[in-house]
Amino acid sequence: MAKDKRKGTRGSGNGASSAQLDTKREQEIGQHIGYRYDVNLLPDYSRLTPYLKSYMEFMGWDDLNWLEDVHMGYEAGEPAIFDRNINGWVRIPKSMKLPGNQQDRDMLARELLVRFQTSPHHPLHELNKAYRKF
């Protein structure tokens, strides 16, 4: 059996050795944190939708919190948002016109995901009704 010559990596698959990882957190997870290097991954808060602004105020957040990781993607060639709670893609209605700018599409994706997750059509809604303890 051949020896692994990549000392210091944690199987991150990106080929970064621990000597190349800058922060303690990057060394713990064994990979670079992308938004530290690519400012395009940071959301432009001037593009928040009115719904997201009010949602952030309601939640008491100063930033998008976990929603920063939500981006408009594609599933089977159709625009979609990945919902981690159901481990699946939620497709955007074909009738919806998407903005031409990626930042605006990502903000729309965040809004649609929150709206879907808080709607009675989300699968977790049924689980909540079935298993709620109080």
N, C-alpha and C positions, 0 to 999 in steps of 0.2 A: 504494500500500500504506500502511495506517495505521501510525503509530508506536506502539510499545508504551509506555504511560505508566507502567508499573510498574517504575520504576528500582530496582535493587538486589535484585530477586528472582531466584531461580534456578529458576523454573518449578515451585515447590513446589505450586502449586495451592491453597494456603491463604491467599493474599493477604497474607502477612506480608512487609513490606519488611525489608531488612537492618537498618534503624534500629530496628525493633521487636524484633529478635531479641537476647536477653540475653547468651547465652554465645558464646564463640568457636566452639564445636562447632555450635551452632544456626546461626550465620552461615555456617559451612562447608557444612552440609547444606541450608540455605535453609528450614528449618522449625523450629517449636517442638518441644521434647522433651516429650511429653504428661505423663509421670509427674511432672514438676516442678510441674505445676499441678493435677493431679487425683490426690489421695491414694488414690482408689479403684483406681487402676491399680497401686499398690504391693501386693505380696502380703503377707498377714497370716501371719507365720511361726508364730503360735500354732496355725494350722490345717494345718500340714504333716502329711501322712500318715506313718505309721511307715516305709513303704517309701521315701518321699522323704527322710526324716531319715537313714536308713541309707545311701542313695545319696549324699547330700551328704557324709556322713562318709567314705565310701569314696573319693569323688572329691577329698576335701580342700578342699571349698568352704565358705566362710563364709556364702554366700548362694546363691540359686537360679541364679546365673550366667545363661546363655542361656535357662533355663526361665522366667525372669520374663516373657518375651514370649509364652509359651504360654497361651492362654485357651480355654475351651469356646466353640465357635461352633456354627453350624448350616449344614448343606449339604443342599439340597433339603428343608428343613423338619425334618431329623433332626439330633439333637445329634452333633457331630463335632469333631475336632481337626485343624488343618492341620499336616501334616508337610512341612517345607521340603525335606527330603532327597529325597522322592519327588514334591514339588510337587503334592500332592493332599491331599484330605480323607480322614481315617480315621474312619469312623462308629462311634459307640458302640453296642454291642449293645442291641437293644430291650428285652431282659430286665433290663438294669441300671437300678436305681432311682437317679435323680440327686438330689443334695442340693438343697434349696430355696434355698440361699444361693449367690450368685455366687462368692464367695471359695472356698467348698468345692468348687464345680463346677470352678473353675480348678485347684485343687490336684489334684483327681481327673484332670483332663485332662492335667496334667503327668506324673502317675504313669503313666497309661495310655500316653502317648506314649513315655516312657522304656522301659516294658515292651515296647511294640511294636517300638521301634527296636533293642532288644537281643534280640529273639526270632528264631528261625529263619524266621519267617513274613515278616519284613521283606525287601523286594527287595534292599537293600544286603547282606544276608547272602549271597545267591547271588553277587553281584559280589565280595565279599570272598573267597569260596572260589575263584572263577575267576581272580582277578587278584592274589592275595596273593603277595608276593615272598619272604617268609621265614616 
